[in-house]
Amino acid sequence: MARCRGIACLAVLALEWAGQHGLRPSIYATFDQLGEPSSYHNLPYDVFGFCVPGALLVVFGLGLSRVLGRGWLSAGSFALLSVLGASTMLLGILPYGPNSELLELLRQVARALFVCSPAAVAILVGAALVRHGERWQALFSILCAIPVVEWVGWMVALGPISFLGNTAPLVVATPWYAGTAVWLLLEPILAGRRSRAAAASLVGVRVLAVAVALALTAYLTHISFTLLPTAIAQADGGTQVFTLNQGGLQREYHVYRPNRLARSPGLVVVLHGSQSTGLQAETLTAFDIQAHRLGWIAAYPDGYRDGWDAYGCCHHEGVDDVAFIAALIDHLQATDRVDPNRVYVTGISRGGMMSYRLGCELSSRIAAIAPVAGNMAASDGSAREVECIPAHPVSVLAIHGTLDPYVPYGGGYSALGHLTVAPFNDVIGVWREIDGCAGSSSMVVSGPTTTRIWPCRAGSTVETKVIAGGLHYWPRIPADSLRLPWATDTRQAFDASAVIADFFAAHARVSVEPR
């Protein structure tokens, strides 16, 4: 029976990994969008990623409680595993699309339980194992709970529970699932049904399991220290969530304000990538740190469903993202006395693409843009086919990796399979013409990064940072003492947020008549 329980636990792990990674059509599908009408949902994904694992979790909880014996700790472990299983099944069963507030509340609760229950289960099972006399296995279970608690704690601290993202809880809970399954499979041997020599030979398995848990804890501790500056900024300020009615739609955005706000602060609008959220952009970019440093405001709006309506891509009928961002700027200028000459936009991936569009269409409001891994092109992949005629020069800082598979540096068909992009140099060439830049540029090479700067009319600037070998990410350097020795130089080539903030601080809005 114990072996059956162990196999059930391994089946849960295998099915959840297959469902979350193998059966999911979109690489950008995120957990907080479960239950929403989006293209990546399919029957195998919902059934094998959620419904079947959820049912197996209930069966596994029943079997584990029998191994742990009677007592409230054992009963609590079974109850929590049943709750986790039920919430997992709900995420595959709940209907998609607009529905009642009750169903939406149920969906939010199911998401929260899916994220938070594994840590509580691991702790309760560890306590039950202590009473059961399995101290080593108890230590393993509790050690596995530490990174899960740590991850969930960071996510709760950084935003509402409904935004807890993607499959991170599954990733950090994997050692517990695997280690518990191994223990159940070998429990008859460890219980003395075979020779002591056979049981002694399994000490290495336990040591390895504990080592895995310790390594994962160390890695997530590193992440925590990397996030520490953001936590400090949050402690000396705060993020609030607001909604704005635009075109009959309730649009949501996060706003970070430091306690020491400048008298007329600048505003930086940070746009997330495809199938993401404003909270995830806030966490990814850590731009709160830069807003805190400058005494500015950082806003993190949510796109509609799968993301922003950029040039040549992803139009949503009845949705006007340009009007939404304009209304957001209006609102913050009215409530926080934002300096009208210091409004900026940055973003990654489709957020970078939207940054280009906002620079074209809101040049009377925006001083500078900083697209990261973005692009500007018509649906055929031509940068010159875009009708970009800004009323004022807009300074541009563009950051891109030469090996980006999703927004190829040389242009062409994206690995995402639904997008054709323009060559990076073509996009920059269009902006150099728009801003009336000089023909020559200054150039600096630092490690994998080549920086080129063109001076343009009325004090505007076009600047590029091209990362040789860089992929599709937001470059970021943690504190020097915490740099991972195995991390690639390109991912940690420089701190994009700090570079962008300095670029913005150096470029106020240029007020000149168009040519």
C-alpha positions as CSV (number, residue, x, y, z in Angstrom):
1,M,0.0,0.0,0.0
2,A,2.8,2.4,0.9
3,R,4.3,1.9,-2.6
4,C,0.9,2.7,-4.2
5,R,0.8,5.9,-2.2
6,G,4.3,6.8,-3.3
7,I,3.5,6.1,-6.9
8,A,0.4,8.3,-6.6
9,C,2.5,11.1,-5.3
10,L,5.0,10.7,-8.2
11,A,2.0,10.7,-10.6
12,V,0.7,14.0,-9.1
13,L,4.2,15.5,-9.7
14,A,4.5,14.1,-13.3
15,L,1.0,15.1,-14.3
16,E,1.3,18.6,-12.9
17,W,4.6,19.2,-14.7
18,A,3.2,17.7,-17.9
19,G,0.1,19.8,-17.7
20,Q,1.8,23.0,-16.8
21,H,4.7,22.7,-19.3
22,G,4.1,20.0,-21.8
23,L,0.4,20.5,-22.6
24,R,0.4,24.3,-22.5
25,P,0.5,25.8,-26.0
26,S,1.8,29.3,-24.9
27,I,5.1,29.7,-23.2
28,Y,3.8,32.8,-21.6
29,A,0.7,31.3,-20.0
30,T,0.6,32.4,-16.4
31,F,-1.3,31.0,-13.5
32,D,-3.1,34.1,-12.6
33,Q,-5.0,33.9,-15.9
34,L,-6.5,30.5,-15.2
35,G,-10.2,30.6,-15.8
36,E,-10.0,33.6,-18.1
37,P,-10.9,33.4,-21.8
38,S,-7.5,33.0,-23.5
39,S,-6.1,30.9,-26.3
40,Y,-3.8,28.6,-24.4
41,H,-6.6,26.6,-22.6
42,N,-7.3,23.2,-24.0
43,L,-8.9,20.0,-22.6
44,P,-5.6,18.0,-22.0
45,Y,-4.2,21.0,-20.2
46,D,-7.1,21.3,-17.8
47,V,-7.7,17.6,-17.3
48,F,-4.2,16.4,-16.9
49,G,-2.7,19.5,-15.5
50,F,-5.4,20.1,-12.8
51,C,-8.4,17.7,-12.6
52,V,-6.5,14.4,-12.4
53,P,-3.7,15.6,-10.2
54,G,-6.3,17.2,-7.9
55,A,-8.1,13.9,-7.5
56,L,-4.8,12.1,-6.9
57,L,-3.8,14.6,-4.2
58,V,-6.9,13.6,-2.3
59,V,-6.1,9.9,-2.6
60,F,-2.5,10.6,-1.7
61,G,-3.6,12.5,1.4
62,L,-5.8,9.6,2.6
63,G,-2.9,7.1,2.1
64,L,-0.4,9.4,3.8
65,S,-2.6,9.9,6.8
66,R,-2.8,6.1,7.2
67,V,1.0,5.9,7.3
68,L,1.3,8.7,9.8
69,G,-1.3,7.1,12.1
70,R,-4.0,8.8,14.1
71,G,-3.8,12.2,15.6
72,W,-4.7,15.8,14.7
73,L,-1.5,16.4,12.8
74,S,-2.2,13.4,10.5
75,A,-5.9,14.5,10.1
76,G,-4.8,18.1,9.4
77,S,-2.3,16.8,6.7
78,F,-5.1,14.9,5.0
79,A,-7.5,17.8,5.3
80,L,-5.0,20.2,3.7
81,L,-4.1,17.8,0.9
82,S,-7.8,17.4,0.2
83,V,-8.2,21.2,0.1
84,L,-5.2,21.4,-2.2
85,G,-6.6,18.7,-4.4
86,A,-10.0,20.3,-4.5
87,S,-8.6,23.7,-5.4
88,T,-6.5,22.2,-8.1
89,M,-9.5,20.4,-9.6
90,L,-11.6,23.6,-9.4
91,L,-9.0,25.5,-11.5
92,G,-9.6,23.0,-14.3
93,I,-13.4,22.8,-13.9
94,L,-14.4,26.5,-13.4
95,P,-16.0,27.9,-16.5
96,Y,-14.2,30.5,-18.5
97,G,-15.4,33.9,-19.6
98,P,-17.6,36.5,-17.9
99,N,-19.6,35.0,-15.0
100,S,-21.0,35.9,-11.6
101,E,-19.1,37.5,-8.8
102,L,-19.5,34.3,-6.8
103,L,-17.7,32.3,-9.4
104,E,-14.9,34.9,-9.6
105,L,-14.5,34.8,-5.8
106,L,-14.4,31.0,-6.0
107,R,-11.7,31.2,-8.6
108,Q,-9.6,33.7,-6.5
109,V,-9.9,31.4,-3.5
110,A,-8.9,28.4,-5.5
111,R,-5.8,30.2,-6.8
112,A,-4.8,31.3,-3.3
113,L,-5.2,27.8,-1.9
114,F,-3.3,26.3,-4.8
115,V,-0.3,28.6,-4.0
116,C,-0.4,28.5,-0.2
117,S,-1.4,24.9,0.7
118,P,1.8,23.1,-0.2
119,A,3.8,24.9,2.4
120,A,1.3,24.2,5.1
121,V,1.0,20.6,4.1
122,A,4.8,20.1,4.3
123,I,5.0,21.6,7.8
124,L,2.1,19.6,9.1
125,V,3.5,16.4,7.6
126,G,6.9,17.2,9.1
127,A,5.4,17.6,12.5
128,A,3.4,14.4,12.2
129,L,6.6,12.6,11.1
130,V,8.3,13.7,14.3
131,R,5.6,12.1,16.4
132,H,5.9,9.1,14.1
133,G,9.6,8.7,14.9
134,E,10.8,9.6,11.4
135,R,13.0,12.5,12.4
136,W,15.1,12.6,9.2
137,Q,12.1,12.6,7.0
138,A,10.5,15.2,9.2
139,L,13.6,17.4,8.8
140,F,13.4,17.0,5.1
141,S,9.7,17.9,5.0
142,I,10.2,21.0,7.1
143,L,13.3,22.1,5.1
144,C,11.3,21.8,1.9
145,A,8.6,24.0,3.4
146,I,11.0,26.9,4.0
147,P,11.5,28.0,0.3
148,V,7.8,27.5,-0.3
149,V,6.9,29.8,2.6
150,E,9.6,32.2,1.5
151,W,8.3,32.4,-2.1
152,V,4.7,32.8,-1.0
153,G,5.6,35.4,1.5
154,W,7.4,37.5,-1.1
155,M,4.5,37.3,-3.4
156,V,2.0,38.3,-0.8
157,A,4.2,41.2,0.3
158,L,4.5,42.4,-3.2
159,G,0.8,42.3,-4.2
160,P,-2.6,40.9,-3.9
161,I,-3.0,37.1,-3.5
162,S,-5.0,36.9,-6.7
163,F,-1.9,37.9,-8.7
164,L,0.4,35.1,-7.4
165,G,2.0,34.0,-10.5
166,N,2.6,31.0,-12.8
167,T,4.0,27.6,-11.7
168,A,6.5,28.9,-9.1
169,P,4.8,27.1,-6.2
170,L,5.0,23.8,-8.1
171,V,8.7,24.3,-8.8
172,V,9.6,25.0,-5.2
173,A,7.3,22.2,-3.9
174,T,8.8,19.6,-6.3
175,P,11.5,18.4,-3.8
176,W,8.9,17.7,-1.2
177,Y,6.7,15.8,-3.6
178,A,9.6,13.7,-4.9
179,G,11.2,13.1,-1.5
180,T,7.9,12.1,0.1
181,A,7.2,9.7,-2.7
182,V,10.7,8.1,-2.3
183,W,10.1,7.7,1.4
184,L,6.7,6.1,0.9
185,L,8.1,3.8,-1.8
186,L,10.9,2.7,0.6
187,E,8.9,2.9,3.8
188,P,8.5,-0.9,4.1
189,I,12.3,-1.3,4.0
190,L,12.8,1.5,6.5
191,A,10.2,-0.1,8.8
192,G,12.2,-3.2,9.1
193,R,10.5,-5.5,6.6
194,R,13.9,-6.2,5.1
195,S,17.4,-6.4,6.5
196,R,19.1,-3.6,8.3
197,A,21.8,-3.6,5.7
198,A,19.2,-2.8,3.0
199,A,17.9,0.0,5.1
200,A,21.4,1.4,5.8
201,S,22.0,1.5,2.0
202,L,19.2,4.0,1.8
203,V,20.9,6.6,4.0
204,G,22.4,8.1,0.8
205,V,19.0,8.7,-0.6
206,R,18.0,10.6,2.5
207,V,21.2,12.6,2.5
208,L,20.6,13.5,-1.1
209,A,17.0,14.5,-0.5
210,V,18.1,16.8,2.4
211,A,20.9,18.2,0.2
212,V,18.4,19.1,-2.5
213,A,16.1,20.8,-0.1
214,L,19.1,22.8,1.4
215,A,20.3,23.8,-2.1
216,L,16.9,25.0,-3.1
217,T,16.6,26.9,0.2
218,A,20.0,28.6,-0.4
219,Y,18.9,29.5,-4.0
220,L,15.7,31.1,-2.9
221,T,17.5,32.8,0.0
222,H,19.7,34.4,-2.7
223,I,16.5,35.5,-4.5
224,S,15.2,37.0,-1.3
225,F,18.4,39.0,-0.8
226,T,18.1,40.1,-4.5
227,L,14.6,41.4,-3.7
228,L,15.7,43.0,-0.5
229,P,16.3,46.5,-2.0
230,T,12.7,46.3,-3.4
231,A,11.4,45.4,0.0
232,I,13.3,48.3,1.6
233,A,11.8,50.6,-1.1
234,Q,8.4,49.2,-0.3
235,A,8.9,49.8,3.4
236,D,9.7,53.5,2.7
237,G,6.7,53.9,0.4
238,G,3.9,51.7,-0.8
239,T,2.1,50.2,-3.7
240,Q,-1.6,50.7,-4.2
241,V,-4.0,49.0,-6.7
242,F,-6.4,51.3,-8.5
243,T,-9.0,50.8,-11.2
244,L,-9.8,53.3,-14.0
245,N,-12.9,53.2,-16.2
246,Q,-11.8,53.7,-19.8
247,G,-14.2,53.1,-22.7
248,G,-16.6,51.2,-20.4
249,L,-13.8,48.8,-19.2
250,Q,-12.5,48.7,-15.7
251,R,-8.7,48.8,-16.2
252,E,-6.4,48.1,-13.3
253,Y,-2.9,49.4,-12.4
254,H,-0.4,49.5,-9.5
255,V,1.2,52.7,-8.4
256,Y,4.3,52.9,-6.2
257,R,4.9,56.2,-4.3
258,P,8.0,56.7,-2.1
259,N,7.4,58.4,1.2
260,R,9.9,61.1,0.1
261,L,8.2,62.2,-3.1
262,A,9.7,65.1,-5.1
263,R,7.6,68.3,-5.1
264,S,6.8,67.8,-8.9
265,P,7.7,64.1,-9.3
266,G,8.4,62.4,-12.6
267,L,6.2,59.5,-13.6
268,V,7.5,56.2,-15.2
269,V,4.9,53.9,-16.7
270,V,6.3,50.3,-16.8
271,L,4.5,47.9,-19.2
272,H,4.6,44.2,-18.8
273,G,5.1,41.6,-21.5
274,S,2.6,39.3,-23.2
275,Q,0.3,37.2,-20.9
276,S,1.6,39.0,-17.8
277,T,0.5,41.6,-15.2
278,G,1.6,44.9,-13.8
279,L,2.6,43.2,-10.5
280,Q,4.9,40.8,-12.4
281,A,6.5,43.8,-14.1
282,E,7.0,45.5,-10.8
283,T,8.7,42.4,-9.4
284,L,10.7,41.7,-12.6
285,T,12.1,45.2,-13.1
286,A,12.4,46.2,-9.5
287,F,11.7,49.7,-10.7
288,D,10.4,50.7,-7.3
289,I,14.0,51.0,-6.3
290,Q,14.7,53.6,-8.9
291,A,11.5,55.5,-8.2
292,H,12.5,55.6,-4.5
293,R,16.0,56.9,-5.5
294,L,14.6,59.7,-7.6
295,G,11.5,60.5,-5.6
296,W,9.3,59.7,-8.6
297,I,6.2,57.7,-9.1
298,A,6.1,54.3,-10.9
299,A,2.9,53.0,-12.4
300,Y,2.4,49.4,-13.5
301,P,-0.8,49.1,-15.6
302,D,-2.4,45.8,-16.6
303,G,-2.9,45.1,-20.3
304,Y,-6.2,43.6,-21.5
305,R,-6.3,39.8,-21.4
306,D,-3.2,38.7,-23.2
307,G,-1.5,42.1,-23.3
308,W,-1.0,45.4,-25.1
309,D,-2.3,46.5,-28.5
310,A,1.0,47.2,-30.1
311,Y,1.7,48.1,-33.8
312,G,1.2,45.1,-36.1
313,C,0.0,42.8,-33.3
314,C,-2.7,41.7,-31.0
315,H,-5.6,44.1,-31.5
316,H,-8.6,43.8,-29.1
317,E,-11.9,45.0,-30.4
318,G,-13.3,47.9,-28.4
319,V,-10.1,48.3,-26.3
320,D,-8.0,51.5,-26.6
321,D,-4.7,51.1,-24.8
322,V,-3.4,54.5,-25.9
323,A,-6.4,56.2,-24.3
324,F,-6.0,54.1,-21.2
325,I,-2.4,55.2,-20.7
326,A,-3.3,58.8,-21.5
327,A,-6.1,58.7,-18.9
328,L,-3.7,57.1,-16.4
329,I,-1.2,60.0,-16.9
330,D,-4.0,62.6,-16.6
331,H,-5.2,61.0,-13.3
332,L,-1.7,60.9,-11.7
333,Q,-0.9,64.5,-12.9
334,A,-4.1,65.6,-11.2
335,T,-3.7,63.6,-7.9
336,D,0.1,63.7,-7.5
337,R,1.2,66.9,-9.2
338,V,3.3,64.9,-11.7
339,D,5.7,67.1,-13.7
340,P,4.1,67.2,-17.2
341,N,7.6,67.4,-18.7
342,R,8.8,64.3,-17.0
343,V,6.5,61.5,-18.0
344,Y,8.2,58.3,-19.4
345,V,7.3,54.9,-20.6
346,T,9.3,51.7,-20.5
347,G,8.4,48.0,-21.0
348,I,9.6,44.6,-22.0
349,S,8.6,42.4,-25.0
350,R,5.1,43.5,-26.0
351,G,5.3,46.2,-23.4
352,G,8.4,47.4,-25.2
353,M,6.4,47.4,-28.5
354,M,3.7,49.4,-26.8
355,S,6.3,51.8,-25.6
356,Y,7.2,52.6,-29.2
357,R,3.5,53.1,-30.0
358,L,3.0,55.5,-27.1
359,G,6.1,57.4,-28.1
360,C,4.6,57.9,-31.5
361,E,1.0,58.8,-30.4
362,L,1.5,60.5,-27.1
363,S,4.6,62.6,-27.8
364,S,2.9,65.7,-26.5
365,R,2.8,63.9,-23.1
366,I,5.8,61.6,-23.0
367,A,9.4,62.8,-22.8
368,A,11.2,59.5,-23.5
369,I,10.7,55.8,-24.0
370,A,12.9,52.8,-23.1
371,P,11.8,49.6,-24.9
372,V,13.5,46.4,-23.7
373,A,13.3,43.5,-26.2
374,G,10.6,45.4,-28.1
375,N,9.9,46.2,-31.7
376,M,8.0,48.6,-33.9
377,A,6.6,47.2,-37.2
378,A,3.5,46.8,-39.2
379,S,2.0,43.4,-39.6
380,D,4.3,42.6,-42.5
381,G,7.4,43.3,-40.3
382,S,8.3,46.7,-41.9
383,A,9.3,49.5,-39.5
384,R,8.8,52.1,-42.2
385,E,5.2,51.1,-42.8
386,V,4.2,52.3,-39.3
387,E,2.6,55.7,-39.3
388,C,4.7,57.3,-36.5
389,I,4.6,61.1,-36.7
390,P,5.2,62.5,-33.2
391,A,4.4,66.1,-32.5
392,H,7.5,66.5,-30.4
393,P,10.9,64.8,-30.4
394,V,10.9,61.8,-28.0
395,S,14.2,60.5,-26.7
396,V,14.7,56.7,-27.1
397,L,16.8,54.2,-25.2
398,A,16.4,50.8,-26.8
399,I,17.9,47.6,-25.1
400,H,18.0,44.3,-27.1
401,G,19.8,41.0,-27.2
402,T,21.3,39.7,-30.4
403,L,20.0,36.1,-29.8
404,D,16.5,37.0,-28.7
405,P,14.3,34.2,-30.2
406,Y,11.0,35.9,-29.7
407,V,11.8,39.4,-31.0
408,P,14.7,38.6,-33.3
409,Y,17.4,41.2,-33.5
410,G,17.7,40.8,-37.2
411,G,13.9,40.8,-37.7
412,G,11.8,38.1,-39.3
413,Y,9.4,35.5,-37.9
414,S,9.2,35.3,-34.1
415,A,9.5,32.0,-32.3
416,L,6.1,32.7,-30.8
417,G,4.7,31.8,-34.1
418,H,2.3,34.7,-34.7
419,L,4.4,37.7,-35.2
420,T,6.8,39.2,-37.8
421,V,9.2,41.9,-36.5
422,A,11.4,44.4,-38.1
423,P,15.2,44.4,-37.8
424,F,16.4,46.3,-34.7
425,N,18.5,48.6,-36.7
426,D,15.6,49.5,-39.0
427,V,13.5,50.5,-36.0
428,I,16.3,52.6,-34.7
429,G,16.9,54.1,-38.1
430,V,13.2,55.2,-38.2
431,W,13.5,56.9,-34.8
432,R,16.8,58.6,-35.8
433,E,14.9,60.2,-38.8
434,I,11.9,61.1,-36.6
435,D,14.1,62.8,-34.0
436,G,16.4,64.4,-36.6
437,C,19.6,62.8,-35.3
438,A,23.1,63.4,-36.4
439,G,24.6,60.9,-38.8
440,S,27.4,59.9,-36.5
441,S,27.3,58.4,-33.1
442,S,29.5,57.8,-30.1
443,M,30.1,54.1,-29.2
444,V,31.3,52.4,-26.1
445,V,31.8,48.6,-25.6
446,S,31.6,47.2,-22.1
447,G,31.7,43.4,-21.8
448,P,28.9,42.0,-24.0
449,T,27.2,45.4,-24.3
450,T,27.7,47.9,-27.1
451,T,26.2,51.3,-26.5
452,R,25.7,53.8,-29.3
453,I,24.4,57.4,-28.8
454,W,23.1,59.8,-31.4
455,P,22.5,63.4,-30.5
456,C,19.2,64.6,-32.0
457,R,17.3,67.9,-32.5
458,A,16.2,70.1,-29.5
459,G,18.4,68.1,-27.1
460,S,16.7,64.7,-27.6
461,T,18.7,61.5,-27.9
462,V,18.5,58.1,-29.5
463,E,20.6,55.5,-27.6
464,T,20.9,51.7,-28.0
465,K,22.4,49.0,-25.8
466,V,22.9,45.8,-27.7
467,I,23.9,42.8,-25.7
468,A,25.9,40.2,-27.7
469,G,24.4,36.8,-27.0
470,G,21.6,38.4,-25.1
471,L,18.2,36.6,-25.0
472,H,14.7,37.7,-24.2
473,Y,14.9,39.2,-20.7
474,W,15.3,42.4,-18.6
475,P,19.0,42.7,-17.7
476,R,19.5,43.0,-14.0
477,I,22.4,42.9,-11.6
478,P,21.9,41.9,-8.0
479,A,24.2,43.2,-5.3
480,D,27.8,42.4,-6.2
481,S,28.2,40.1,-3.3
482,L,25.2,38.1,-4.4
483,R,26.0,37.6,-8.0
484,L,25.5,34.0,-9.0
485,P,28.9,32.5,-10.2
486,W,27.1,30.4,-12.8
487,A,24.9,33.2,-14.1
488,T,25.6,34.3,-17.7
489,D,27.3,37.6,-18.3
490,T,24.5,38.7,-20.7
491,R,21.7,38.3,-18.2
492,Q,23.7,40.4,-15.7
493,A,25.3,42.7,-18.2
494,F,24.0,45.8,-16.5
495,D,21.1,46.9,-14.4
496,A,18.5,47.9,-17.0
497,S,16.3,49.7,-14.5
498,A,19.1,51.9,-13.2
499,V,20.3,52.7,-16.7
500,I,16.7,53.5,-17.8
501,A,16.0,55.7,-14.7
502,D,19.3,57.7,-15.3
503,F,18.4,58.1,-19.0
504,F,14.9,59.4,-18.1
505,A,16.3,61.8,-15.5
506,A,18.6,63.3,-18.1
507,H,15.8,63.9,-20.7
508,A,12.9,66.1,-19.9
509,R,10.2,66.6,-22.6
510,V,11.3,68.7,-25.5
511,S,8.7,71.4,-26.4
512,V,9.3,72.4,-30.0
513,E,7.1,72.6,-33.1
514,P,7.1,69.6,-35.4
515,R,9.3,69.9,-38.5
